[in-house]
């Protein structure tokens, strides 16, 4: 009984060096949630082709105004933010044991090599090395 109770305890702070807040939640809360609906849409549709022109259109803004305002509110350009969102989701999928090919598709990359290069540039190691390191800790 005690073992079951210990497994059900939810810690108020994540262990180790894990971020205490997700990138997604921080971005949605920034600027009084001005872009929260758009960010939720980006998160739900990241496997699709997304570009700044389409994002600006969703917000009924010119590309230039959207880019300037999004960057000011969120703290990153729309493209950099989307890349980060994709990389964080890829990391979660790899943590869950997904294969690199499936992760590539799920986060919206057209090729496995493009995904591998982006992942390595973002995290400093390849997705397969990350996955094997993560699985060896289990």
Secondary structure, DSSP 8 states (H G I E B T S, - for coil): -HHHHHHH---SS-STT--SS-HHHHHHHGGGGTTHHHHHHHHHTTTS---HHHHHHHTT--HHHHHHHHHHHHSS-HHHHHHHHHHHHHHHHHHTT--HHHHHHHTT-S-HHHHHHHHHHHHSS-HHHHHHHHHHH-
